[in-house]
Amino acid sequence: MKVSVWDTYVRREDGKVMHFDIVVPDTMIDPAIVYEYGRIYLASRPYGTGNLTSEECRFCHLEQASETMIQNIQKQGYHIIEMQNCE
């Protein structure tokens, strides 16, 4: 399965910047849906964050999905790759 990777940087209330990727099927072309997936993920975190718009989240590249990515996409529509300050 080919997937689109959306590079995302969101400032937390404590000033740290979260860096994570939102991974969706490559057929997903509506950025509003990708941003909503990002908002769902952010709501699951234990701290407040800033907004999530095209300023914070942009298409980065296409890649081949791993098995874990495929499972999460089939279950919830997206997969998150946590990179920095997401704990």
Secondary structure, 3 states (H helix, E strand, C coil): CEEEEEEEEEEECCCCEEEEEEEEECCCCCHHHHHHHHHHHHHCCCCCECCCCCCCEEEEEEEECCHHHHHHHHHHCCEEEEEECCC
